[in-house]
Amino acid sequence: MAGRRRAGSPPPWTADARAVQARVRALRARGARIAFVPTMGFLHAGHLSLIARARDGGARVVVSVFVNPLQFGPREDFKAYPRDKGGDARLLSRAGVELVYAPRASAFTPVGHATRVVVGGVAEPLEGELRPGHFAGVATVVSKLLHVVEPDELWLGQKDAQQVAVLSRMLTDLDFSVRLRVGPTVREKDGLALSSRNVRLTREERAQAPVLYRALKAGRAALAAPGTGRRAAAAERAMRRVLRAAPLARLDYARLVDPASFRPPALGARRGLLVVAARFPSARLIDNLKVRWSGRAA
Amino acid sequence: MAGRRRAGSPPPWTADARAVQARVRALRARGARIAFVPTMGFLHAGHLSLIARARDGGARVVVSVFVNPLQFGPREDFKAYPRDKGGDARLLSRAGVELVYAPRASAFTPVGHATRVVVGGVAEPLEGELRPGHFAGVATVVSKLLHVVEPDELWLGQKDAQQVAVLSRMLTDLDFSVRLRVGPTVREKDGLALSSRNVRLTREERAQAPVLYRALKAGRAALAAPGTGRRAAAAERAMRRVLRAAPLARLDYARLVDPASFRPPALGARRGLLVVAARFPSARLIDNLKVRWSGRAA
C-alpha cells in the first residue's frame, strides 16, 4: 500500500468522479483524514498555502481544478478567466497532493442539468447583489464536489470572505458532515491579495491594485481612532477616500459588515469585517480585513 | 457486535444526527449496505413494503420520520397532516429496521436557515405549478437527510411519481452517491392508493376515492384502443370523464406525461405515465399508472 504522498511526486489527475470516490474511500479505510481544496486552477501561493496548512494538520489533500461556468454571470469573464493546466500540474506536483479532480464541464453540468443550491441571507448583499446567480453557482458546484470527494475538511481562503460565509451557511443548513477550515489571505509584498485574476491586470493597473489593501488599512485606522459613535461611517469614508486616489479603480463597495451576515454589524458589536470591491478595466478585485474595536461602531 | 436486527426487536429512535451517522458508519465498516426510507410518519403498508423490499435486497434499513414544514405551502395542511408516533413505533418495531431518525423541526430547520435545493425542469409542471415551493422543500429536506444518513440506497414510493422524478434529477445533478430505488404503489382492495392522508377522508369521500384509480385504468384502456393519433387526448378525456362521476372530487389534472420530464410524451414515444390529482373536501389525493402503447399517442 502506498504511504503518504511525498511532496516531490506528482499526483494523478482524473475527470472521473468514481475514481476520486474510490481513492478517497480507500484512503479513509486506512484511517486517513481527507482535506479538500476546491480551486478554479491558475494556482498561486494562496492555494498552495491552503494545501500546506491542510497537510500540516495531518490530512491527505484532494484538490479540484474546475472553472465553474455556473458561477459566472452572462456578462462576466468565464471565457477570459485565466487557465494554465501545465502550470497547475507543475505546482501541484510539488505540493504533496493525493489526487487532483478535474471534471469536464460537459459531464459536470450536462444538458438537462436543472438543480441549484440557493443560499439566502448572507448571499444576498454586496457580491450577491452585484453578481446575481454567482453564489448559487458556487454553492451548487461545491455541493457536487463535496458529494464526489466526501472530505472531512473543506479548505477555503479568507480572501473570498463572503463566499466563506455563504458556504458556511450552506454546510450548516444542509447538514453536510464536513468541517470548514479557512486559510488567511496571502499577499504580495505591496499588499495586493493573491488572486488568479491579478495576472490580467495591465502594468499600470497592477501598480494601482494595492489600493484595496491600503483602503482596508485606512478603514481599520479610522475604526481605532478615539471618539464615540459613527465610526463605521468614518471607516467607510476613509476606505472610499483611499480608493478614489487610484484613477483606474472604480469602487463597487467599501463597507464594514458583520462577518456572518454581511450586513452592518449589530449595535454593540466589537468585531467585524472591512470589505472592498473595485473594478479595474482588466479585472475586478475584492479584498477584506478582519477588525476589532472598542466602543460603538455604528 | 450486534447482528442483523430481527423483525421483532424495536429499533432505537433518535433526533441526533451525529448518533445516526455514527451508527450508519459503524454498520458500513462491518460491510453492511445501508438503505434509507424517508417518511413523514403515519406509516402504512406502502412504507412497510419499501422497508421489506430493502431488507429483502440484503440492506440494513434506516427510516426517517419527519413532517417537513418546508414542503407545505402557507395554505396547505402542515398542521392537519396526520401524526401518530405511537402507531409508527409499533409498526416499525416489527419491521426489522436498524434505526429511526426523527429530527426535531426546531433543530432541523432553525431560525436563520436560508438554503434551498431548487430543481427546475421536471419540478415545474403539475404538482410544481399547483404547489409552489413544494419540491424545493422536498429536495432540501431529502438533501439534509442524505447528508446525515449517508445511505447506499434511497427508497421512494411510485405513488409520488413526480417526487421520484424530481429527486432522481437532483441526485444526478448534485452527484449524490446514492442509488435510487422505487417501490410500487400499494393499494387498498378497491384500488385506492395508500396515503397517510386517506385517514382524513370522510366515509362518503372514502367511498368515492377509488375514482382516481378507476380513471387511470380508463385512461389506459383508451390508450390501448385501436385507431391512430390523438390517443393522449382520448386517454385524458377518458380520465376526466370518470373523475367527473365522483361528485365530491374536484379535478386538479389528468394527464399523460413522459415519466422523466412530466411534460407530454415525445412524438413516437411508446411509454408514459398517466397522472391524476383531485381534491376532496378533506384531502387532496394523487395517483399514477405506468402505461405502454403501440403507435403514436400524441
Boltz contact constraints between the chains, C-beta under 6 A:
constraints:
  - contact:
      token1: [A, 113]
      token2: [B, 173]
      max_distance: 6.0
  - contact:
      token1: [A, 114]
      token2: [B, 119]
      max_distance: 6.0
  - contact:
      token1: [A, 114]
      token2: [B, 120]
      max_distance: 6.0
  - contact:
      token1: [A, 114]
      token2: [B, 121]
      max_distance: 6.0
  - contact:
      token1: [A, 114]
      token2: [B, 169]
      max_distance: 6.0
  - contact:
      token1: [A, 115]
      token2: [B, 119]
      max_distance: 6.0
  - contact:
      token1: [A, 115]
      token2: [B, 170]
      max_distance: 6.0
  - contact:
      token1: [A, 115]
      token2: [B, 173]
      max_distance: 6.0
  - contact:
      token1: [A, 115]
      token2: [B, 174]
      max_distance: 6.0
  - contact:
      token1: [A, 116]
      token2: [B, 118]
      max_distance: 6.0
  - contact:
      token1: [A, 117]
      token2: [B, 117]
      max_distance: 6.0
  - contact:
      token1: [A, 118]
      token2: [B, 116]
      max_distance: 6.0
  - contact:
      token1: [A, 118]
      token2: [B, 118]
      max_distance: 6.0
  - contact:
      token1: [A, 119]
      token2: [B, 114]
      max_distance: 6.0
  - contact:
      token1: [A, 119]
      token2: [B, 115]
      max_distance: 6.0
  - contact:
      token1: [A, 120]
      token2: [B, 114]
      max_distance: 6.0
  - contact:
      token1: [A, 121]
      token2: [B, 114]
      max_distance: 6.0
  - contact:
      token1: [A, 143]
      token2: [B, 174]
      max_distance: 6.0
  - contact:
      token1: [A, 144]
      token2: [B, 174]
      max_distance: 6.0
  - contact:
      token1: [A, 144]
      token2: [B, 175]
      max_distance: 6.0
  - contact:
      token1: [A, 147]
      token2: [B, 174]
      max_distance: 6.0
  - contact:
      token1: [A, 147]
      token2: [B, 175]
      max_distance: 6.0
  - contact:
      token1: [A, 147]
      token2: [B, 176]
      max_distance: 6.0
  - contact:
      token1: [A, 148]
      token2: [B, 175]
      max_distance: 6.0
  - contact:
      token1: [A, 169]
      token2: [B, 114]
      max_distance: 6.0
  - contact:
      token1: [A, 170]
      token2: [B, 115]
      max_distance: 6.0
  - contact:
      token1: [A, 173]
      token2: [B, 113]
      max_distance: 6.0
  - contact:
      token1: [A, 173]
      token2: [B, 115]
      max_distance: 6.0
  - contact:
      token1: [A, 174]
      token2: [B, 115]
      max_distance: 6.0
  - contact:
      token1: [A, 174]
      token2: [B, 143]
      max_distance: 6.0
  - contact:
      token1: [A, 174]
      token2: [B, 144]
      max_distance: 6.0
  - contact:
      token1: [A, 174]
      token2: [B, 147]
      max_distance: 6.0
  - contact:
      token1: [A, 175]
      token2: [B, 144]
      max_distance: 6.0
  - contact:
      token1: [A, 175]
      token2: [B, 147]
      max_distance: 6.0
  - contact:
      token1: [A, 175]
      token2: [B, 148]
      max_distance: 6.0
  - contact:
      token1: [A, 176]
      token2: [B, 147]
      max_distance: 6.0
